[in-house]
């Protein structure tokens, strides 16, 4: 297909139809026509994002990978037909595709090189902005649809699992407490370890249900002690730490420190962070929980530090996203614990972020969150006036 023909095809797409002929001609110079047979892959999730595709004929399915390491399953989140786009990651300069695309039937498409949009911005910022706004809208739509599908599927699965798991937990307590007969020391140890696993599964199921339930207006705030919450969270996390021979360190100077908040939710957030640190810290390691009273800025600062495996640089910007798990992570889970933790902190008017490696030890990772003292609105830092 000649440049003139590609330019004309771009003009029939929803993404580029508002551009001038000259602007489309420039984009066409960075484009080529491609054909795909039924079942052919345009790109895979995680591959380098090199091209944005405009469908000329046929149908393309966009799908995302679901949880699971042994057998990878996928869910279709959208289909694209004539004039529609797939591969938006390349258009907004992301390094990798966040979904996969394949041809549902024989398909022709124009592959637009990722370099084209920046050049359009240079030549005509207003036109570049219009295209970028459309790409962002497409990205928002696809990501929202992805979250909705995953949330529905996981919530259904969680609902089906909760009742039998509750029965297992009840029977486990009966055996552990000796009501079904005496157990020896070795059996007690095994049952205790099983109990930790059961509680972990229950917690994961609760996290899935919480995705749509954690909202700021639903928080029942009262004066709560962050020190008591921290102490309880450490004790709840201790069995998992003992099992891996990990030392839990409590680092704070104050006896008590009250803030407005919902104790159950704050303990859930802190428990998620401690549990996460323990999961990713090797046997014999150390996890520290530090609380600082930043009275000058009317906030408290809570830090959870570990000397574990750390977080890959490519994963760090997305670790608080719903259902996100690091590409090379060996640890199981639904991928919603950290996203729910972020929801809880932000619903309390706070902010949360992660550093890896830990700036102090240059090992592992550090999770930091702030919470306002005496009010529920955003602190000066959250408004961008104070740097963390």
VENZI-V967088 format. One record per run of one state. SS is the DSSP state (H for helix, E for strand, - for the rest). FROM is the first residue (numbers start at 1). LEN is the number of residues. If there is no record, write none. Layout:
SS&FROM&LEN  SS&FROM&LEN
This chain:
-&1&2  H&3&9  -&12&9  H&21&8  -&29&2  E&31&6  -&37&4  E&41&3  -&44&4  E&48&1  -&49&2  E&51&7  -&58&2  E&60&6  -&66&8  E&74&7  -&81&4  E&85&2  -&87&1  H&88&4  -&92&4  E&96&1  -&97&3  E&100&4  -&104&3  E&107&7  -&114&1  H&115&9  -&124&1  H&125&52  -&177&8  H&185&26  -&211&5  H&216&3  -&219&3  E&222&4  H&226&18  -&244&3  E&247&5  -&252&6  E&258&4  -&262&1  H&263&17  -&280&6  E&286&9  H&295&3  -&298&1  E&299&8  -&307&6  H&313&4  -&317&20  H&337&11  -&348&3  E&351&5  -&356&9  E&365&8  -&373&16
